[in-house]
Amino acid sequence: MTTWFLALPVIAAGFAAARLALRRSGRTALWWMVAADAVLLVAATVVLTLALGGGSAQAATTAAQDRAPAPPP
């Protein structure tokens, strides 16, 4: 929840900047926002593809225990 409180001013500033840009530039700002949305969509698709296609993961501690030498008798 703390993350949302920290991100809230950034979200509000982005909203205010987008609103101001749309008022001043109109169509040009709209095209820039659509382009930014397209870039974010492609990035999210790449991340999702990497996350789903990563295969099984193994914990590092398990691998480290397998390589550790056996204790003396």
PDB file of N, H, CA, C and O in Angstrom:
ATOM      1  N   MET A   1       0.823  -1.191   0.000  1.00  0.00           N
ATOM      2  CA  MET A   1       0.000   0.000   0.000  1.00  0.00           C
ATOM      3  C   MET A   1       0.866   1.253   0.000  1.00  0.00           C
ATOM      4  O   MET A   1       0.474   2.290  -0.536  1.00  0.00           O
ATOM      5  N   THR A   2       2.031   1.152   0.597  1.00  0.00           N
ATOM      6  H   THR A   2       2.349   0.310   1.032  1.00  0.00           H
ATOM      7  CA  THR A   2       2.942   2.285   0.607  1.00  0.00           C
ATOM      8  C   THR A   2       3.366   2.655  -0.810  1.00  0.00           C
ATOM      9  O   THR A   2       3.552   3.830  -1.128  1.00  0.00           O
ATOM     10  N   THR A   3       3.513   1.648  -1.647  1.00  0.00           N
ATOM     11  H   THR A   3       3.361   0.694  -1.388  1.00  0.00           H
ATOM     12  CA  THR A   3       3.904   1.902  -3.035  1.00  0.00           C
ATOM     13  C   THR A   3       2.874   2.787  -3.726  1.00  0.00           C
ATOM     14  O   THR A   3       3.226   3.695  -4.479  1.00  0.00           O
ATOM     15  N   TRP A   4       1.598   2.513  -3.463  1.00  0.00           N
ATOM     16  H   TRP A   4       1.311   1.776  -2.851  1.00  0.00           H
ATOM     17  CA  TRP A   4       0.542   3.328  -4.083  1.00  0.00           C
ATOM     18  C   TRP A   4       0.595   4.763  -3.581  1.00  0.00           C
ATOM     19  O   TRP A   4       0.376   5.699  -4.350  1.00  0.00           O
ATOM     20  N   PHE A   5       0.880   4.942  -2.309  1.00  0.00           N
ATOM     21  H   PHE A   5       1.058   4.182  -1.684  1.00  0.00           H
ATOM     22  CA  PHE A   5       0.980   6.307  -1.777  1.00  0.00           C
ATOM     23  C   PHE A   5       2.167   7.046  -2.383  1.00  0.00           C
ATOM     24  O   PHE A   5       2.093   8.252  -2.622  1.00  0.00           O
ATOM     25  N   LEU A   6       3.253   6.333  -2.630  1.00  0.00           N
ATOM     26  H   LEU A   6       3.313   5.354  -2.436  1.00  0.00           H
ATOM     27  CA  LEU A   6       4.416   6.966  -3.244  1.00  0.00           C
ATOM     28  C   LEU A   6       4.177   7.241  -4.729  1.00  0.00           C
ATOM     29  O   LEU A   6       4.673   8.235  -5.260  1.00  0.00           O
ATOM     30  N   ALA A   7       3.425   6.375  -5.399  1.00  0.00           N
ATOM     31  H   ALA A   7       3.023   5.568  -4.967  1.00  0.00           H
ATOM     32  CA  ALA A   7       3.177   6.537  -6.830  1.00  0.00           C
ATOM     33  C   ALA A   7       2.055   7.528  -7.128  1.00  0.00           C
ATOM     34  O   ALA A   7       1.955   8.013  -8.255  1.00  0.00           O
ATOM     35  N   LEU A   8       1.225   7.836  -6.166  1.00  0.00           N
ATOM     36  H   LEU A   8       1.306   7.442  -5.250  1.00  0.00           H
ATOM     37  CA  LEU A   8       0.080   8.714  -6.395  1.00  0.00           C
ATOM     38  C   LEU A   8       0.474  10.098  -6.912  1.00  0.00           C
ATOM     39  O   LEU A   8      -0.170  10.580  -7.844  1.00  0.00           O
ATOM     40  N   PRO A   9       1.490  10.765  -6.363  1.00  0.00           N
ATOM     41  CA  PRO A   9       1.881  12.061  -6.929  1.00  0.00           C
ATOM     42  C   PRO A   9       2.383  11.959  -8.375  1.00  0.00           C
ATOM     43  O   PRO A   9       2.153  12.866  -9.174  1.00  0.00           O
ATOM     44  N   VAL A  10       3.063  10.867  -8.712  1.00  0.00           N
ATOM     45  H   VAL A  10       3.250  10.129  -8.064  1.00  0.00           H
ATOM     46  CA  VAL A  10       3.543  10.677 -10.081  1.00  0.00           C
ATOM     47  C   VAL A  10       2.361  10.497 -11.032  1.00  0.00           C
ATOM     48  O   VAL A  10       2.351  11.053 -12.130  1.00  0.00           O
ATOM     49  N   ILE A  11       1.374   9.726 -10.609  1.00  0.00           N
ATOM     50  H   ILE A  11       1.382   9.275  -9.717  1.00  0.00           H
ATOM     51  CA  ILE A  11       0.176   9.524 -11.418  1.00  0.00           C
ATOM     52  C   ILE A  11      -0.570  10.838 -11.601  1.00  0.00           C
ATOM     53  O   ILE A  11      -1.010  11.156 -12.706  1.00  0.00           O
ATOM     54  N   ALA A  12      -0.713  11.599 -10.529  1.00  0.00           N
ATOM     55  H   ALA A  12      -0.356  11.341  -9.631  1.00  0.00           H
ATOM     56  CA  ALA A  12      -1.411  12.893 -10.609  1.00  0.00           C
ATOM     57  C   ALA A  12      -0.658  13.862 -11.525  1.00  0.00           C
ATOM     58  O   ALA A  12      -1.279  14.578 -12.310  1.00  0.00           O
ATOM     59  N   ALA A  13       0.664  13.886 -11.429  1.00  0.00           N
ATOM     60  H   ALA A  13       1.168  13.304 -10.791  1.00  0.00           H
ATOM     61  CA  ALA A  13       1.457  14.776 -12.289  1.00  0.00           C
ATOM     62  C   ALA A  13       1.345  14.356 -13.755  1.00  0.00           C
ATOM     63  O   ALA A  13       1.255  15.205 -14.641  1.00  0.00           O
ATOM     64  N   GLY A  14       1.351  13.061 -14.005  1.00  0.00           N
ATOM     65  H   GLY A  14       1.424  12.371 -13.285  1.00  0.00           H
ATOM     66  CA  GLY A  14       1.188  12.573 -15.373  1.00  0.00           C
ATOM     67  C   GLY A  14      -0.173  12.924 -15.935  1.00  0.00           C
ATOM     68  O   GLY A  14      -0.286  13.300 -17.102  1.00  0.00           O
ATOM     69  N   PHE A  15      -1.202  12.806 -15.120  1.00  0.00           N
ATOM     70  H   PHE A  15      -1.110  12.501 -14.173  1.00  0.00           H
ATOM     71  CA  PHE A  15      -2.546  13.176 -15.561  1.00  0.00           C
ATOM     72  C   PHE A  15      -2.621  14.665 -15.873  1.00  0.00           C
ATOM     73  O   PHE A  15      -3.191  15.065 -16.888  1.00  0.00           O
ATOM     74  N   ALA A  16      -2.043  15.484 -14.995  1.00  0.00           N
ATOM     75  H   ALA A  16      -1.580  15.159 -14.171  1.00  0.00           H
ATOM     76  CA  ALA A  16      -2.064  16.932 -15.215  1.00  0.00           C
ATOM     77  C   ALA A  16      -1.274  17.311 -16.470  1.00  0.00           C
ATOM     78  O   ALA A  16      -1.706  18.174 -17.234  1.00  0.00           O
ATOM     79  N   ALA A  17      -0.129  16.677 -16.687  1.00  0.00           N
ATOM     80  H   ALA A  17       0.223  15.976 -16.066  1.00  0.00           H
ATOM     81  CA  ALA A  17       0.673  16.975 -17.873  1.00  0.00           C
ATOM     82  C   ALA A  17      -0.056  16.550 -19.146  1.00  0.00           C
ATOM     83  O   ALA A  17      -0.013  17.257 -20.152  1.00  0.00           O
ATOM     84  N   ALA A  18      -0.719  15.403 -19.104  1.00  0.00           N
ATOM     85  H   ALA A  18      -0.753  14.828 -18.286  1.00  0.00           H
ATOM     86  CA  ALA A  18      -1.464  14.941 -20.280  1.00  0.00           C
ATOM     87  C   ALA A  18      -2.628  15.870 -20.587  1.00  0.00           C
ATOM     88  O   ALA A  18      -2.897  16.184 -21.747  1.00  0.00           O
ATOM     89  N   ARG A  19      -3.304  16.300 -19.555  1.00  0.00           N
ATOM     90  H   ARG A  19      -3.085  16.046 -18.613  1.00  0.00           H
ATOM     91  CA  ARG A  19      -4.438  17.211 -19.759  1.00  0.00           C
ATOM     92  C   ARG A  19      -3.969  18.544 -20.335  1.00  0.00           C
ATOM     93  O   ARG A  19      -4.599  19.093 -21.239  1.00  0.00           O
ATOM     94  N   LEU A  20      -2.870  19.056 -19.811  1.00  0.00           N
ATOM     95  H   LEU A  20      -2.358  18.610 -19.077  1.00  0.00           H
ATOM     96  CA  LEU A  20      -2.322  20.319 -20.306  1.00  0.00           C
ATOM     97  C   LEU A  20      -1.854  20.185 -21.759  1.00  0.00           C
ATOM     98  O   LEU A  20      -2.087  21.077 -22.575  1.00  0.00           O
ATOM     99  N   ALA A  21      -1.199  19.073 -22.074  1.00  0.00           N
ATOM    100  H   ALA A  21      -1.010  18.348 -21.412  1.00  0.00           H
ATOM    101  CA  ALA A  21      -0.728  18.858 -23.444  1.00  0.00           C
ATOM    102  C   ALA A  21      -1.893  18.743 -24.415  1.00  0.00           C
ATOM    103  O   ALA A  21      -1.826  19.254 -25.532  1.00  0.00           O
ATOM    104  N   LEU A  22      -2.956  18.076 -23.995  1.00  0.00           N
ATOM    105  H   LEU A  22      -3.011  17.661 -23.087  1.00  0.00           H
ATOM    106  CA  LEU A  22      -4.115  17.942 -24.871  1.00  0.00           C
ATOM    107  C   LEU A  22      -4.800  19.290 -25.109  1.00  0.00           C
ATOM    108  O   LEU A  22      -5.327  19.541 -26.193  1.00  0.00           O
ATOM    109  N   ARG A  23      -4.788  20.136 -24.111  1.00  0.00           N
ATOM    110  H   ARG A  23      -4.360  19.932 -23.231  1.00  0.00           H
ATOM    111  CA  ARG A  23      -5.416  21.453 -24.278  1.00  0.00           C
ATOM    112  C   ARG A  23      -4.604  22.342 -25.210  1.00  0.00           C
ATOM    113  O   ARG A  23      -5.164  23.094 -26.008  1.00  0.00           O
ATOM    114  N   ARG A  24      -3.278  22.253 -25.107  1.00  0.00           N
ATOM    115  H   ARG A  24      -2.822  21.643 -24.459  1.00  0.00           H
ATOM    116  CA  ARG A  24      -2.420  23.143 -25.901  1.00  0.00           C
ATOM    117  C   ARG A  24      -2.230  22.645 -27.327  1.00  0.00           C
ATOM    118  O   ARG A  24      -2.357  23.423 -28.273  1.00  0.00           O
ATOM    119  N   SER A  25      -1.925  21.358 -27.495  1.00  0.00           N
ATOM    120  H   SER A  25      -1.822  20.727 -26.727  1.00  0.00           H
ATOM    121  CA  SER A  25      -1.545  20.860 -28.811  1.00  0.00           C
ATOM    122  C   SER A  25      -2.654  20.106 -29.527  1.00  0.00           C
ATOM    123  O   SER A  25      -2.616  19.974 -30.750  1.00  0.00           O
ATOM    124  N   GLY A  26      -3.612  19.623 -28.810  1.00  0.00           N
ATOM    125  H   GLY A  26      -3.643  19.730 -27.816  1.00  0.00           H
ATOM    126  CA  GLY A  26      -4.716  18.914 -29.437  1.00  0.00           C
ATOM    127  C   GLY A  26      -4.317  17.605 -30.074  1.00  0.00           C
ATOM    128  O   GLY A  26      -3.928  16.659 -29.389  1.00  0.00           O
ATOM    129  N   ARG A  27      -4.414  17.554 -31.404  1.00  0.00           N
ATOM    130  H   ARG A  27      -4.730  18.322 -31.960  1.00  0.00           H
ATOM    131  CA  ARG A  27      -4.190  16.301 -32.143  1.00  0.00           C
ATOM    132  C   ARG A  27      -2.751  15.790 -32.016  1.00  0.00           C
ATOM    133  O   ARG A  27      -2.538  14.581 -31.930  1.00  0.00           O
ATOM    134  N   THR A  28      -1.785  16.666 -32.004  1.00  0.00           N
ATOM    135  H   THR A  28      -1.958  17.649 -32.074  1.00  0.00           H
ATOM    136  CA  THR A  28      -0.386  16.235 -31.895  1.00  0.00           C
ATOM    137  C   THR A  28      -0.153  15.519 -30.575  1.00  0.00           C
ATOM    138  O   THR A  28       0.481  14.465 -30.542  1.00  0.00           O
ATOM    139  N   ALA A  29      -0.659  16.082 -29.495  1.00  0.00           N
ATOM    140  H   ALA A  29      -1.174  16.939 -29.522  1.00  0.00           H
ATOM    141  CA  ALA A  29      -0.500  15.447 -28.192  1.00  0.00           C
ATOM    142  C   ALA A  29      -1.240  14.115 -28.143  1.00  0.00           C
ATOM    143  O   ALA A  29      -0.767  13.159 -27.529  1.00  0.00           O
ATOM    144  N   LEU A  30      -2.387  14.054 -28.782  1.00  0.00           N
ATOM    145  H   LEU A  30      -2.772  14.831 -29.281  1.00  0.00           H
ATOM    146  CA  LEU A  30      -3.149  12.807 -28.808  1.00  0.00           C
ATOM    147  C   LEU A  30      -2.366  11.714 -29.539  1.00  0.00           C
ATOM    148  O   LEU A  30      -2.342  10.567 -29.094  1.00  0.00           O
ATOM    149  N   TRP A  31      -1.727  12.063 -30.653  1.00  0.00           N
ATOM    150  H   TRP A  31      -1.746  12.995 -31.015  1.00  0.00           H
ATOM    151  CA  TRP A  31      -0.924  11.082 -31.378  1.00  0.00           C
ATOM    152  C   TRP A  31       0.263  10.620 -30.544  1.00  0.00           C
ATOM    153  O   TRP A  31       0.607   9.438 -30.573  1.00  0.00           O
ATOM    154  N   TRP A  32       0.894  11.520 -29.805  1.00  0.00           N
ATOM    155  H   TRP A  32       0.614  12.480 -29.782  1.00  0.00           H
ATOM    156  CA  TRP A  32       2.007  11.144 -28.935  1.00  0.00           C
ATOM    157  C   TRP A  32       1.544  10.193 -27.834  1.00  0.00           C
ATOM    158  O   TRP A  32       2.250   9.246 -27.486  1.00  0.00           O
ATOM    159  N   MET A  33       0.373  10.443 -27.296  1.00  0.00           N
ATOM    160  H   MET A  33      -0.201  11.212 -27.579  1.00  0.00           H
ATOM    161  CA  MET A  33      -0.148   9.562 -26.239  1.00  0.00           C
ATOM    162  C   MET A  33      -0.514   8.185 -26.785  1.00  0.00           C
ATOM    163  O   MET A  33      -0.284   7.172 -26.124  1.00  0.00           O
ATOM    164  N   VAL A  34      -1.076   8.148 -27.978  1.00  0.00           N
ATOM    165  H   VAL A  34      -1.263   8.971 -28.515  1.00  0.00           H
ATOM    166  CA  VAL A  34      -1.382   6.858 -28.599  1.00  0.00           C
ATOM    167  C   VAL A  34      -0.086   6.098 -28.887  1.00  0.00           C
ATOM    168  O   VAL A  34      -0.031   4.883 -28.696  1.00  0.00           O
ATOM    169  N   ALA A  35       0.943   6.791 -29.339  1.00  0.00           N
ATOM    170  H   ALA A  35       0.898   7.777 -29.495  1.00  0.00           H
ATOM    171  CA  ALA A  35       2.234   6.151 -29.591  1.00  0.00           C
ATOM    172  C   ALA A  35       2.843   5.614 -28.291  1.00  0.00           C
ATOM    173  O   ALA A  35       3.397   4.515 -28.267  1.00  0.00           O
ATOM    174  N   ALA A  36       2.737   6.391 -27.221  1.00  0.00           N
ATOM    175  H   ALA A  36       2.288   7.284 -27.241  1.00  0.00           H
ATOM    176  CA  ALA A  36       3.264   5.935 -25.925  1.00  0.00           C
ATOM    177  C   ALA A  36       2.488   4.718 -25.431  1.00  0.00           C
ATOM    178  O   ALA A  36       3.077   3.793 -24.871  1.00  0.00           O
ATOM    179  N   ASP A  37       1.182   4.712 -25.632  1.00  0.00           N
ATOM    180  H   ASP A  37       0.703   5.464 -26.087  1.00  0.00           H
ATOM    181  CA  ASP A  37       0.380   3.545 -25.249  1.00  0.00           C
ATOM    182  C   ASP A  37       0.783   2.314 -26.053  1.00  0.00           C
ATOM    183  O   ASP A  37       0.842   1.209 -25.512  1.00  0.00           O
ATOM    184  N   ALA A  38       1.058   2.498 -27.327  1.00  0.00           N
ATOM    185  H   ALA A  38       1.010   3.395 -27.766  1.00  0.00           H
ATOM    186  CA  ALA A  38       1.476   1.368 -28.161  1.00  0.00           C
ATOM    187  C   ALA A  38       2.817   0.810 -27.691  1.00  0.00           C
ATOM    188  O   ALA A  38       3.005  -0.406 -27.647  1.00  0.00           O
ATOM    189  N   VAL A  39       3.746   1.691 -27.341  1.00  0.00           N
ATOM    190  H   VAL A  39       3.593   2.679 -27.376  1.00  0.00           H
ATOM    191  CA  VAL A  39       5.048   1.239 -26.829  1.00  0.00           C
ATOM    192  C   VAL A  39       4.873   0.480 -25.512  1.00  0.00           C
ATOM    193  O   VAL A  39       5.507  -0.554 -25.306  1.00  0.00           O
ATOM    194  N   LEU A  40       4.027   0.980 -24.633  1.00  0.00           N
ATOM    195  H   LEU A  40       3.512   1.820 -24.800  1.00  0.00           H
ATOM    196  CA  LEU A  40       3.773   0.293 -23.364  1.00  0.00           C
ATOM    197  C   LEU A  40       3.109  -1.060 -23.588  1.00  0.00           C
ATOM    198  O   LEU A  40       3.407  -2.019 -22.876  1.00  0.00           O
ATOM    199  N   LEU A  41       2.217  -1.148 -24.562  1.00  0.00           N
ATOM    200  H   LEU A  41       1.975  -0.369 -25.140  1.00  0.00           H
ATOM    201  CA  LEU A  41       1.566  -2.423 -24.872  1.00  0.00           C
ATOM    202  C   LEU A  41       2.579  -3.444 -25.372  1.00  0.00           C
ATOM    203  O   LEU A  41       2.540  -4.607 -24.971  1.00  0.00           O
ATOM    204  N   VAL A  42       3.476  -3.020 -26.238  1.00  0.00           N
ATOM    205  H   VAL A  42       3.508  -2.075 -26.564  1.00  0.00           H
ATOM    206  CA  VAL A  42       4.507  -3.926 -26.742  1.00  0.00           C
ATOM    207  C   VAL A  42       5.429  -4.368 -25.605  1.00  0.00           C
ATOM    208  O   VAL A  42       5.776  -5.545 -25.514  1.00  0.00           O
ATOM    209  N   ALA A  43       5.823  -3.446 -24.747  1.00  0.00           N
ATOM    210  H   ALA A  43       5.541  -2.489 -24.820  1.00  0.00           H
ATOM    211  CA  ALA A  43       6.692  -3.784 -23.623  1.00  0.00           C
ATOM    212  C   ALA A  43       6.006  -4.766 -22.674  1.00  0.00           C
ATOM    213  O   ALA A  43       6.635  -5.713 -22.204  1.00  0.00           O
ATOM    214  N   ALA A  44       4.735  -4.549 -22.394  1.00  0.00           N
ATOM    215  H   ALA A  44       4.224  -3.779 -22.777  1.00  0.00           H
ATOM    216  CA  ALA A  44       3.997  -5.451 -21.514  1.00  0.00           C
ATOM    217  C   ALA A  44       3.852  -6.835 -22.139  1.00  0.00           C
ATOM    218  O   ALA A  44       3.907  -7.844 -21.435  1.00  0.00           O
ATOM    219  N   THR A  45       3.669  -6.888 -23.447  1.00  0.00           N
ATOM    220  H   THR A  45       3.625  -6.069 -24.019  1.00  0.00           H
ATOM    221  CA  THR A  45       3.572  -8.173 -24.133  1.00  0.00           C
ATOM    222  C   THR A  45       4.893  -8.930 -24.063  1.00  0.00           C
ATOM    223  O   THR A  45       4.902 -10.146 -23.870  1.00  0.00           O
ATOM    224  N   VAL A  46       6.000  -8.221 -24.218  1.00  0.00           N
ATOM    225  H   VAL A  46       5.992  -7.234 -24.374  1.00  0.00           H
ATOM    226  CA  VAL A  46       7.320  -8.860 -24.115  1.00  0.00           C
ATOM    227  C   VAL A  46       7.538  -9.402 -22.708  1.00  0.00           C
ATOM    228  O   VAL A  46       8.004 -10.530 -22.546  1.00  0.00           O
ATOM    229  N   VAL A  47       7.207  -8.616 -21.695  1.00  0.00           N
ATOM    230  H   VAL A  47       6.828  -7.700 -21.827  1.00  0.00           H
ATOM    231  CA  VAL A  47       7.387  -9.066 -20.311  1.00  0.00           C
ATOM    232  C   VAL A  47       6.504 -10.276 -20.022  1.00  0.00           C
ATOM    233  O   VAL A  47       6.951 -11.228 -19.383  1.00  0.00           O
ATOM    234  N   LEU A  48       5.266 -10.248 -20.481  1.00  0.00           N
ATOM    235  H   LEU A  48       4.903  -9.475 -21.000  1.00  0.00           H
ATOM    236  CA  LEU A  48       4.364 -11.377 -20.268  1.00  0.00           C
ATOM    237  C   LEU A  48       4.872 -12.627 -20.972  1.00  0.00           C
ATOM    238  O   LEU A  48       4.820 -13.720 -20.408  1.00  0.00           O
ATOM    239  N   THR A  49       5.359 -12.477 -22.188  1.00  0.00           N
ATOM    240  H   THR A  49       5.402 -11.589 -22.646  1.00  0.00           H
ATOM    241  CA  THR A  49       5.896 -13.612 -22.931  1.00  0.00           C
ATOM    242  C   THR A  49       7.106 -14.203 -22.218  1.00  0.00           C
ATOM    243  O   THR A  49       7.235 -15.423 -22.122  1.00  0.00           O
ATOM    244  N   LEU A  50       7.983 -13.355 -21.723  1.00  0.00           N
ATOM    245  H   LEU A  50       7.879 -12.363 -21.801  1.00  0.00           H
ATOM    246  CA  LEU A  50       9.152 -13.843 -20.997  1.00  0.00           C
ATOM    247  C   LEU A  50       8.764 -14.523 -19.693  1.00  0.00           C
ATOM    248  O   LEU A  50       9.360 -15.530 -19.314  1.00  0.00           O
ATOM    249  N   ALA A  51       7.777 -13.982 -19.012  1.00  0.00           N
ATOM    250  H   ALA A  51       7.292 -13.163 -19.320  1.00  0.00           H
ATOM    251  CA  ALA A  51       7.356 -14.566 -17.737  1.00  0.00           C
ATOM    252  C   ALA A  51       6.685 -15.921 -17.938  1.00  0.00           C
ATOM    253  O   ALA A  51       6.907 -16.846 -17.157  1.00  0.00           O
ATOM    254  N   LEU A  52       5.872 -16.042 -18.974  1.00  0.00           N
ATOM    255  H   LEU A  52       5.692 -15.291 -19.609  1.00  0.00           H
ATOM    256  CA  LEU A  52       5.161 -17.302 -19.186  1.00  0.00           C
ATOM    257  C   LEU A  52       6.028 -18.355 -19.869  1.00  0.00           C
ATOM    258  O   LEU A  52       5.783 -19.550 -19.705  1.00  0.00           O
ATOM    259  N   GLY A  53       7.013 -17.944 -20.613  1.00  0.00           N
ATOM    260  H   GLY A  53       7.212 -16.973 -20.747  1.00  0.00           H
ATOM    261  CA  GLY A  53       7.849 -18.896 -21.333  1.00  0.00           C
ATOM    262  C   GLY A  53       9.160 -19.202 -20.652  1.00  0.00           C
ATOM    263  O   GLY A  53      10.037 -19.811 -21.264  1.00  0.00           O
ATOM    264  N   GLY A  54       9.322 -18.803 -19.418  1.00  0.00           N
ATOM    265  H   GLY A  54       8.609 -18.308 -18.921  1.00  0.00           H
ATOM    266  CA  GLY A  54      10.595 -18.962 -18.727  1.00  0.00           C
ATOM    267  C   GLY A  54      10.901 -20.370 -18.282  1.00  0.00           C
ATOM    268  O   GLY A  54      12.055 -20.663 -17.969  1.00  0.00           O
ATOM    269  N   GLY A  55       9.935 -21.246 -18.237  1.00  0.00           N
ATOM    270  H   GLY A  55       8.998 -21.008 -18.491  1.00  0.00           H
ATOM    271  CA  GLY A  55      10.186 -22.596 -17.756  1.00  0.00           C
ATOM    272  C   GLY A  55      10.186 -22.648 -16.240  1.00  0.00           C
ATOM    273  O   GLY A  55       9.802 -21.690 -15.569  1.00  0.00           O
ATOM    274  N   SER A  56      10.616 -23.767 -15.720  1.00  0.00           N
ATOM    275  H   SER A  56      10.928 -24.545 -16.265  1.00  0.00           H
ATOM    276  CA  SER A  56      10.611 -23.924 -14.270  1.00  0.00           C
ATOM    277  C   SER A  56      11.850 -23.268 -13.663  1.00  0.00           C
ATOM    278  O   SER A  56      12.914 -23.230 -14.281  1.00  0.00           O
ATOM    279  N   ALA A  57      11.698 -22.768 -12.479  1.00  0.00           N
ATOM    280  H   ALA A  57      10.834 -22.799 -11.977  1.00  0.00           H
ATOM    281  CA  ALA A  57      12.799 -22.104 -11.782  1.00  0.00           C
ATOM    282  C   ALA A  57      13.212 -22.949 -10.585  1.00  0.00           C
ATOM    283  O   ALA A  57      12.405 -23.681 -10.013  1.00  0.00           O
ATOM    284  N   GLN A  58      14.458 -22.836 -10.227  1.00  0.00           N
ATOM    285  H   GLN A  58      15.114 -22.242 -10.692  1.00  0.00           H
ATOM    286  CA  GLN A  58      14.977 -23.559  -9.078  1.00  0.00           C
ATOM    287  C   GLN A  58      15.577 -22.554  -8.116  1.00  0.00           C
ATOM    288  O   GLN A  58      16.267 -21.621  -8.527  1.00  0.00           O
ATOM    289  N   ALA A  59      15.315 -22.745  -6.855  1.00  0.00           N
ATOM    290  H   ALA A  59      14.754 -23.503  -6.521  1.00  0.00           H
ATOM    291  CA  ALA A  59      15.825 -21.822  -5.852  1.00  0.00           C
ATOM    292  C   ALA A  59      17.346 -21.916  -5.782  1.00  0.00           C
ATOM    293  O   ALA A  59      17.917 -22.998  -5.924  1.00  0.00           O
ATOM    294  N   ALA A  60      17.990 -20.784  -5.564  1.00  0.00           N
ATOM    295  H   ALA A  60      17.526 -19.906  -5.449  1.00  0.00           H
ATOM    296  CA  ALA A  60      19.450 -20.745  -5.505  1.00  0.00           C
ATOM    297  C   ALA A  60      19.982 -21.496  -4.290  1.00  0.00           C
ATOM    298  O   ALA A  60      21.061 -22.085  -4.348  1.00  0.00           O
ATOM    299  N   THR A  61      19.232 -21.479  -3.193  1.00  0.00           N
ATOM    300  H   THR A  61      18.355 -21.000  -3.146  1.00  0.00           H
ATOM    301  CA  THR A  61      19.711 -22.165  -1.992  1.00  0.00           C
ATOM    302  C   THR A  61      19.763 -23.670  -2.212  1.00  0.00           C
ATOM    303  O   THR A  61      20.667 -24.332  -1.703  1.00  0.00           O
ATOM    304  N   THR A  62      18.818 -24.218  -2.953  1.00  0.00           N
ATOM    305  H   THR A  62      18.084 -23.680  -3.366  1.00  0.00           H
ATOM    306  CA  THR A  62      18.823 -25.649  -3.239  1.00  0.00           C
ATOM    307  C   THR A  62      20.035 -26.011  -4.082  1.00  0.00           C
ATOM    308  O   THR A  62      20.699 -27.015  -3.823  1.00  0.00           O
ATOM    309  N   ALA A  63      20.320 -25.206  -5.077  1.00  0.00           N
ATOM    310  H   ALA A  63      19.781 -24.390  -5.287  1.00  0.00           H
ATOM    311  CA  ALA A  63      21.483 -25.468  -5.919  1.00  0.00           C
ATOM    312  C   ALA A  63      22.770 -25.338  -5.107  1.00  0.00           C
ATOM    313  O   ALA A  63      23.705 -26.111  -5.315  1.00  0.00           O
ATOM    314  N   ALA A  64      22.835 -24.390  -4.201  1.00  0.00           N
ATOM    315  H   ALA A  64      22.075 -23.762  -4.032  1.00  0.00           H
ATOM    316  CA  ALA A  64      24.031 -24.204  -3.381  1.00  0.00           C
ATOM    317  C   ALA A  64      24.211 -25.382  -2.431  1.00  0.00           C
ATOM    318  O   ALA A  64      25.343 -25.794  -2.181  1.00  0.00           O
ATOM    319  N   GLN A  65      23.138 -25.928  -1.901  1.00  0.00           N
ATOM    320  H   GLN A  65      22.218 -25.594  -2.104  1.00  0.00           H
ATOM    321  CA  GLN A  65      23.245 -27.078  -1.003  1.00  0.00           C
ATOM    322  C   GLN A  65      23.698 -28.311  -1.756  1.00  0.00           C
ATOM    323  O   GLN A  65      24.410 -29.148  -1.201  1.00  0.00           O
ATOM    324  N   ASP A  66      23.294 -28.438  -3.020  1.00  0.00           N
ATOM    325  H   ASP A  66      22.715 -27.759  -3.471  1.00  0.00           H
ATOM    326  CA  ASP A  66      23.726 -29.589  -3.807  1.00  0.00           C
ATOM    327  C   ASP A  66      25.228 -29.549  -4.076  1.00  0.00           C
ATOM    328  O   ASP A  66      25.854 -30.602  -4.190  1.00  0.00           O
ATOM    329  N   ARG A  67      25.809 -28.382  -4.177  1.00  0.00           N
ATOM    330  H   ARG A  67      25.300 -27.526  -4.083  1.00  0.00           H
ATOM    331  CA  ARG A  67      27.230 -28.243  -4.476  1.00  0.00           C
ATOM    332  C   ARG A  67      28.101 -28.239  -3.217  1.00  0.00           C
ATOM    333  O   ARG A  67      29.323 -28.359  -3.309  1.00  0.00           O
ATOM    334  N   ALA A  68      27.488 -28.103  -2.060  1.00  0.00           N
ATOM    335  H   ALA A  68      26.496 -28.006  -1.985  1.00  0.00           H
ATOM    336  CA  ALA A  68      28.275 -28.019  -0.823  1.00  0.00           C
ATOM    337  C   ALA A  68      28.910 -29.379  -0.527  1.00  0.00           C
ATOM    338  O   ALA A  68      28.291 -30.418  -0.756  1.00  0.00           O
ATOM    339  N   PRO A  69      30.144 -29.370  -0.020  1.00  0.00           N
ATOM    340  CA  PRO A  69      30.769 -30.646   0.309  1.00  0.00           C
ATOM    341  C   PRO A  69      30.093 -31.295   1.516  1.00  0.00           C
ATOM    342  O   PRO A  69      29.549 -30.621   2.390  1.00  0.00           O
ATOM    343  N   ALA A  70      30.146 -32.601   1.531  1.00  0.00           N
ATOM    344  H   ALA A  70      30.588 -33.149   0.821  1.00  0.00           H
ATOM    345  CA  ALA A  70      29.524 -33.336   2.641  1.00  0.00           C
ATOM    346  C   ALA A  70      30.352 -33.139   3.908  1.00  0.00           C
ATOM    347  O   ALA A  70      31.579 -33.058   3.839  1.00  0.00           O
ATOM    348  N   PRO A  71      29.693 -33.062   5.063  1.00  0.00           N
ATOM    349  CA  PRO A  71      30.445 -32.889   6.321  1.00  0.00           C
ATOM    350  C   PRO A  71      31.232 -34.161   6.650  1.00  0.00           C
ATOM    351  O   PRO A  71      30.808 -35.269   6.320  1.00  0.00           O
ATOM    352  N   PRO A  72      32.382 -33.985   7.303  1.00  0.00           N
ATOM    353  CA  PRO A  72      33.195 -35.175   7.643  1.00  0.00           C
ATOM    354  C   PRO A  72      32.462 -36.056   8.666  1.00  0.00           C
ATOM    355  O   PRO A  72      31.687 -35.554   9.479  1.00  0.00           O
ATOM    356  N   PRO A  73      32.712 -37.373   8.620  1.00  0.00           N
ATOM    357  CA  PRO A  73      32.012 -38.302   9.565  1.00  0.00           C
ATOM    358  C   PRO A  73      32.507 -38.213  10.976  1.00  0.00           C
ATOM    359  O   PRO A  73      32.013 -38.925  11.850  1.00  0.00           O
TER     360      PRO A  73
END
